[in-house]
């Protein structure tokens, strides 16, 4: 945690514009009020949002992966191998085609809803297929994700949005500014909920029969897990 904090601080002062602790100290010592205001404006609009979004996104991926492994009872499973990411991409494409003027946060919300549906579909498929090998679980997820990705690519090609689709799937934080990342704060709240319910996810990972015997509502915990993962 200390290393992450140090790296986050260093990241805040990395960029094209020369805004570093040394620069800020020179501006304060020289009485450069205009320069100091410009530096703080850059930090508040770009650097702080970028750093915060990186930390929140990384935290989200870690928590989602662990919960997904518990839900699927398989250590090889994570959101990008079960169709969750591909479903979110399909949601982004859908809202872009149907409501092109939708705000960014609205598009992110639709993507999350589609991600819930994709995760639920994967878990439903798992319950219908007798899997004797742990390696078959991620393979089923990868196949499902590829089917969803094929559908998304087809419609993206038809609507001339293929390049936009490829841009969405690249992890780039350079364009993150104030007003374009705030929905990620929801991740912090969901991570806290995941921490509080961690023991229930562990029990749910033992199967529906064991969960019911131990007094845990299996379906409710699975629904909570899918929501957090999405």
Secondary structure, DSSP 8 states (H G I E B T S, - for coil): -HHHHHHHHHHHT-SSS---HHHHHHHHHTT-HHHHHHHHHHIIIIIHHHHHHHHHHHHHHHHHHHHHHHHHT-TT--GGGTTHHHHHHHHHHHHHHH-TT--HHHHHHHHHHHHHHHHHHHHHHHHHS---SHHHHHHHHHHHHHHHHHHHHHHHHHTT-HHHHHHHTS---TT--TTSSGGGHHHHHHHHHHHHTHHHHHHHTT-HHHHHHTT--HHHHHHHHHHHH-
